[in-house]
């Protein structure tokens, strides 16, 4: 059975590792799956990539200052 989501924790990692990790996870997404990306700052370059490839995403700021981004394939 395929997990409903892939979780990528990029908090505390140095650039460009968080972006590399989430892009690798997006390549592995199966139909019906989504990715949850935890990051310590707004990943603006990722947003451009997601829009370009028509991924749907939501961004939720967390009380601890981190961000949680939920990404669904086109």
C-alpha positions in Angstrom: 0.0 0.0 0.0 1.3 3.5 -0.9 1.5 6.0 1.9 -1.0 8.9 1.4 1.9 11.4 1.6 5.6 11.8 1.6 7.0 13.9 4.4 10.2 15.9 3.7 11.8 17.7 6.7 14.1 20.4 5.4 14.3 22.3 8.7 17.8 23.3 9.6 19.4 22.1 6.4 21.6 24.4 4.4 20.7 25.6 0.9 20.2 23.9 -1.6 19.6 20.6 0.3 15.9 21.3 1.3 15.0 22.1 -2.3 16.8 19.1 -3.7 15.1 16.8 -1.2 11.6 18.1 -2.0 12.1 18.0 -5.7 13.3 14.3 -5.4 10.2 13.5 -3.4 7.9 15.1 -6.0 9.4 12.8 -8.6 8.4 9.8 -6.5 4.8 10.9 -6.0 2.2 8.3 -7.1 -1.3 9.1 -8.2 -3.4 10.2 -5.2 -0.3 10.9 -3.1 0.9 14.3 -1.9 4.0 15.7 -0.3 4.3 17.5 3.1 7.4 19.8 3.2 8.6 21.2 6.5 11.0 24.1 6.2 12.5 26.9 8.3 11.9 29.7 5.8 9.7 30.5 2.8 11.1 28.6 -0.2 10.3 31.1 -2.9 12.2 29.3 -5.6 10.1 26.2 -4.9 6.9 28.1 -5.4 8.0 29.2 -8.9 8.8 25.6 -9.8 5.5 24.3 -8.4 3.5 26.9 -10.4 5.4 26.2 -13.6 4.7 22.5 -13.3 1.1 23.1 -12.2 1.3 21.6 -8.7 -1.3 22.7 -6.2 0.1 23.7 -2.9 -0.8 25.4 0.4 1.5 27.1 2.9 0.8 27.1 6.6 3.1 29.1 8.9 3.6 27.3 12.2 3.8 28.8 15.7 7.5 27.8 16.0 8.4 30.0 12.9 8.6 27.1 10.5 6.4 26.6 7.4 4.5 23.5 6.3 3.8 23.2 2.6 1.3 20.6 1.3 1.9 19.8 -2.3 -0.4 17.8 -4.7 0.5 16.8 -8.2 -1.2 18.4 -11.2 
